[in-house]
Amino acid sequence: MQEDINKRIVDDFVANDVSFVTTVPCKQLAGVIDEIDARKEIRHIPSNKEDEGMGLCAGAFMGGKRPAIIMQNTAIGVTINTLATLTQFYRMPLPMLISYRGELGEPVACQVEMAVHTKSLLAQLHIPTYHFHHRDDVEELDKILKYTFMCNKPVAILTDASFWGGY
């Protein structure tokens, strides 16, 4: 089932012409990252940091590609300036598939602090945010991707541990 959800996510990226993806390592998103690596339709460039990845996505977008970034919510704070002054200022559509660490059942205490702030920071930036709790929430991904590319806005897709089957 896990492989099916990873494939489904990447299938939706491909169906929406996402041809450039940058990623920062994440245990919960490792299956999606592996699936992206296996797809010849997508150029995958790993990033050292999330704000660096957003810069790569901006370059891909300005070069005519549809980009996406895969990251953890713990780095939202690092990306605030990039989201406001690059992504939003230049009306760049950017799907952000984000593992949402720090909720109920989180085994790592320091992850909780950023989870407390993630949604409010995204709301403050007026970034549409979708929270995937259940496996069938993935059914919304295609519409979310169409939305971001239609209105030239970044969107955040938060995927919590229950979506991925636990910690």
NUTISE-333712 format. One record per residue (C-alpha): x, y negated, z negated. Coordinates in steps of 0.25 Angstrom, whole numbers, padded with zeros to 4 digits, always signed. Layout:
<nodes>
XYZ;...
</nodes>
This chain:
<nodes>
+0000+0000+0000;+0011-0010-0003;+0017-0008+0011;+0004-0010+0017;+0003-0024+0010;+0017-0028+0014;+0014-0024+0028;+0000-0031+0028;+0007-0044+0023;+0018-0044+0034;+0007-0040+0044;-0001-0052+0041;+0012-0061+0042;+0015-0055+0056;+0000-0057+0060;+0002-0071+0057;+0015-0073+0064;+0023-0075+0052;+0037-0072+0058;+0047-0077+0048;+0047-0073+0033;+0056-0076+0022;+0057-0069+0009;+0063-0070-0005;+0064-0056-0011;+0052-0051-0020;+0049-0038-0025;+0034-0039-0023;+0036-0044-0009;+0047-0034-0005;+0037-0026+0003;+0033-0038+0011;+0047-0042+0013;+0051-0028+0018;+0039-0028+0028;+0043-0042+0033;+0057-0036+0035;+0052-0025+0044;+0044-0034+0053;+0051-0039+0066;+0040-0050+0067;+0045-0057+0055;+0058-0063+0053;+0062-0061+0038;+0072-0070+0032;+0074-0068+0017;+0076-0080+0008;+0084-0083-0004;+0074-0092-0010;+0060-0096-0007;+0062-0110-0003;+0073-0106+0006;+0063-0096+0012;+0053-0107+0014;+0064-0115+0022;+0066-0103+0031;+0051-0102+0033;+0051-0117+0037;+0062-0115+0047;+0054-0103+0053;+0041-0111+0053;+0048-0123+0060;+0054-0112+0070;+0040-0108+0074;+0039-0096+0064;+0028-0092+0054;+0035-0090+0041;+0032-0084+0028;+0039-0083+0014;+0039-0071+0004;+0043-0075-0010;+0040-0075-0025;+0031-0085-0032;+0043-0087-0042;+0049-0096-0032;+0038-0105-0029;+0044-0116-0037;+0057-0115-0028;+0048-0117-0016;+0040-0129-0020;+0048-0140-0013;+0050-0131+0000;+0035-0129+0000;+0031-0143-0002;+0042-0150+0007;+0044-0140+0018;+0032-0130+0019;+0021-0140+0016;+0027-0153+0022;+0029-0146+0035;+0016-0138+0035;+0023-0125+0036;+0014-0113+0034;+0021-0103+0025;+0015-0090+0019;+0022-0087+0006;+0020-0073+0002;+0023-0074-0013;+0024-0063-0024;+0017-0069-0036;+0025-0065-0048;+0022-0068-0062;+0008-0063-0064;+0002-0053-0073;+0011-0041-0074;+0023-0048-0070;+0035-0041-0077;+0045-0053-0075;+0042-0064-0085;+0049-0076-0077;+0040-0073-0065;+0027-0077-0073;+0032-0092-0074;+0031-0095-0059;+0018-0087-0057;+0012-0097-0067;+0016-0108-0057;+0015-0102-0043;+0001-0105-0040;+0000-0119-0045;+0013-0123-0038;+0007-0118-0025;-0006-0125-0028;+0002-0138-0031;+0008-0137-0017;-0006-0134-0011;-0001-0120-0005;-0012-0111-0003;-0010-0099-0012;-0016-0085-0011;-0014-0074-0022;-0014-0060-0018;-0018-0051-0030;-0023-0039-0023;-0019-0031-0011;-0031-0035-0002;-0027-0049-0004;-0017-0047+0007;-0029-0047+0016;-0029-0063+0015;-0014-0064+0020;-0018-0065+0035;-0027-0077+0032;-0017-0084+0023;-0007-0083+0034;-0016-0088+0044;-0020-0100+0034;-0005-0104+0032;-0002-0104+0047;-0015-0111+0050;-0013-0123+0040;+0002-0123+0039;+0003-0122+0024;+0011-0113+0015;+0003-0102+0008;+0006-0094-0004;+0002-0079-0005;+0005-0075-0019;+0005-0060-0020;+0005-0055-0035;+0010-0042-0041;-0004-0036-0041;-0005-0038-0025;+0008-0030-0024;+0004-0019-0034;+0011-0024-0047;+0024-0028-0052;
</nodes>
